[in-house]
Amino acid sequence: MPQHCGLYFTPTNIDIARNHQDREPFKSAWALLRGRDTQAGAAANALWYALRVRFDAAAPDTALDYFRRARPTGTETYIEAVGWWLAQAQTFELLRDYIGPDWLETFANGVTELKQLGRASTFADQLWLNLLNMAAGVVLEDPATSDQAAAFFRQIIRDEVHPEGYISAAIGEPDGGSLQRMLRAAQALILTAEIADHAGYDLWRYESRGVSALTPVPYLLYYYYYPEKWRWEEGLSLEPTQVFYRQHAGFWEMANQRGQLRDLRTLLDELRPIFDAYGGGLTTLTHSPPPRRRGLFG
């Protein structure tokens, strides 16, 4: 039976954040959570205030109000539409005690609509749909759907992730957007592995040919600093590339928690505190490792 907490974390993560709220990076994440009033869009707002409920014992009224008013615009890309439902699913998991089961039918219908043939047109789309399937398996307590999502994840690791770190099927033709598609594909793998971990599937440790969900992380990290060296597309420049990375940065905290990569910590120092509404939430608060113990002299 999956743990119903926040899709991507457990009560233990909440305890860690509370116990270390006076030390970085938790201190900055707490300040962000307590100091900012709104996020763009009702779904993002709902998640924001739901995190306050679970982490800071806030009253649920504001979160519930935003949750009930949230509607997709209908203009989202496929991945954005999946991300919208993921944010709603995460909010539901945070507020299960207050929302009740009626919303589950709405969620199931939304997932079914996104599964319609032909909508997931790119490889990155397919990975995000699989991510949504893993989330749906947890939220709807449907182990068959979770099993299918886990099997597809393993297939991708076996067949699609190159040992160097790139995913050829995600990059596709050199028609623009290849680095963005690669990042979104890697993001989907990390988020899937994290949800699965709290549903009883140890996808983090699944390996094939020395490849795992973490293999694309150091590969992508390099191009945050040197996008002009991306070999599948010309004309990439630093500022727009870094903006895109920052907009979809939640998964880096999850990868760091699992992989503890030194170079990744340098990036996190630049990006923290991270809030990614459609990619895990306030992941600096939920996924930062506990600070190292101070020595005798601090």
N, C-alpha and C positions, 0 to 999 in steps of 0.2 A: 504494500500500500504506500503510495507516495506521501511525502510530508507536505501538508498544506500550510505553507508559510508565505512565500513570496516568489514561487517558481524557481528562483535562482539561488536561494539561500535558506538557512535554517535558523531556529532560535539561537543556536550557538553563535552565529554571525552577529546577531543582535546584541548578545551579551558582550562579545568582543568589542563592538563599537561603543557600547555604553561604558565598559570598563576602561577604555583608553581614550575617552573623549577630550582629555586635556593634552593629548600628544598627537603630533602629526603622523600620518595625514588625516587622522580622524578629526582633529580639531577644526581644520578648514572645512571638512565635509559637514560637520555639525553646524558650523557657522552659516554655511550656505543653506542648509535645510531649514534652519530656524529664522534666517534673515530675509529670504526671498519670498515674495507674496504669491507670484503667479509664474506659470510657464505658458508657452504658446499653445493654445488649443485645449479644449476641455479634457481630452484623454490624458494629456501630459499633466494638466492640473490635478486630475483625479489621482494619478499615480503619485504625484508630489505630496499631496495631503494624506494619502493612504500611508506613505512612508512615515509621515509624522505620527500617524496613529500608532503604527507598530513600533517605531523606534523611540518616540518621545511621548507616548501615552496621550496624544492629543485627542480631542473629541472627534468623532467620525463625520459630523454633519456636513462640513465643507467638502470632504472627499466624496461622500455619497451624492451630494448635489451635483458636483462636476461629473461623476460617473454616470448618473442617470441622464444628464444632458448631452453627453458625448455622442457625436455622430460623425462618421466619415464624410468627407466632402464630396467624394465621387471623382475627384481629380487626381487622386494619388497614383503613383506608379505601382506596379504589382508589389514590389518589396515594401513600399510605404504602406500599402493596404494591409499586408501581412503584419508589419510592425505595429500598425494601429491596433489590430486585434490582439497582438502580443501584449501591448501596454494595458489594454482592457483586461486581459486574462491575468496579468500580474496584479493589477489593482483588485480584481475579484479575489484572488488568493490572499491578498493582504486584508481584505474586508469580508471574508466569508461569513463571519459571525453576524454581520450586519445586513448583508445583501439578500441572503436566502437563495434557494435553488432555482427560482423561476428564470433567472438570467441565463442559466445553462442552455436552454433551448435557443435563445438568441445567439449565443456563442456558437453552438453547434451549427446553426443555419449559416452563420458568417463563414465558418470554416468550410462548409460544404460548397458555398458559392465560390470561394477561392480555389477550390479543387476542380472547378469546371474545366473540361478539356480545352487546351489551347491558351489558357490565360498565363500560365507559367512559361513564358516564351524563351527565356535565357537560362543558362545553367545556374547562374546565381539565383534566379527566381525559384528554380526547383529546390535548391538547398534551403531557401527561406520557407518554402511550402513544407519541406520536411521538418524544419524547425517548428513551424506552427503545428504540425501533426504531433510532434513530441509534447508540446505544450498542451494540446487538446487531450492527449492520452492521460495527462496528469489531472487537468481541470475536470474532465468528464469521467475520470476514473475508468478509463477504457484501455486495459492493458494490451489488447490486440493492436490498437493504433500505435501505442508506444513501441511495441515489438517491431512493427513495420518500420517505424522511424529509425529505430536503432539498427535494424538490418540494412536500411539504405545508407545510413551513416557509415557503417563498416565497409559497405561496397565502395563508397567514395574514397575512403582512406586506402583501400586495397588497390583501386583501379585508376584514380584520378589525380591524387596528390603526388607530385614529383618529389623525389628525395631532396632536390634543391630548395623546394618550398613553393613553387608556383603550381597553379592548377590550369592546365592548358584549356580545358573545356570552358572554364569561367572567363578566360582572357578573350577567346574567340578571335574574330577577324580584327585586323588593325584599323578599325573604323572609328576610333575615338571611344573614350570611356573604359578602356581595358583595365587600367589600374584600379579604377573605381569598382568595376565588376569583380576583380580579384579580391579587393578588400572586403567587399560585401559577402563574397563566398566564404572567405576565411572567418569573417564575423559570424556567419550562420553556423559554421562547424563548432566554433567555441561556445556559442550560446546553446546549441543543441547538446553538447557534451555536459554543460553545466546543469541544464534542466534534467537531463537523464541521470546525472549523479544523484539527484535527490529523489529519483523515482526508482532507484535500485539497479540502474544500468551503469557499469563502470566503463564508459566510453573514453574517459581521459587516458586510461592505460591501454586502450586498444591500439596495437601497432601492426603494421605490415610493411615489409621491406625497410624497416627502420623508420617508417613514417607514422606520424600520429596527428591528432588535431592541432598540436602545437607547432608542427613543422613549418607552416606558412608564416608564423609570427615573426621570427627574426628576419625572414626574407622580406616581408612587407615593411618592417621597421626601417630597413636601409633606405627605402624609397621615400620615406617621410622627409629625409634630409637631402636625398639626391634624386628627385623625380626625373631629372633630365637624363638619367642613365637607364631609365626603363626601356627595355629593348623592343617592346612590342608596339610602341607608339612614340611618335616624335612630337615635339613642341610642348611637353609638359613643363610647367614652371612651378616654382617653390610655393608661392603664396596660395593659389587656389587649391593645390594639392594638400597643403597643410590644413587649410580650412575644412576640406572634405574629411580628412582624418579626424579632426577635432569634433566634427559633427557626429561621427560614428565611432566614438572612442570607448564606449562602455566595456567592450570585450577585452581591452588591454589589461584592465584590472583583474579580470578572471584569469587571463593567461599568465599574468605575473604571479597570482596566488598559486597557480599550479606549477609554473615553470621556474620562477625565481631567476629570470634572466637579467644579468647585470645591465646590459645595454637598454633593456626595456624599462628599467627603473629610472634611467636618465630621461627617457621620454615622459614617463609618468610624472616626474618632478616638474616638467614643463606644462602638462595638461591638467593636473589636479587642481581642485576637486572636479571630478567628472560626473556629469549628469547626462545620460543618454536615454531619453524617454522611451524610444522604441527599441532600445538595445540593452536592456537590463536595469535601467534606472540610475540611481545614485550609487554607482558601483564603487567609488572610492570609500563610501561609508560601509557598504555591504561586503566588499571583497578584499579590502586591504589586509595584509597579514598583520598579526599583532606586532607592535614595535618590539625591538630587541630590548631585553632588560638592561637597565642602566647599571653601570659598574659602580665600584665603591665610591668614585668621585663624580657620579652623575652620568 
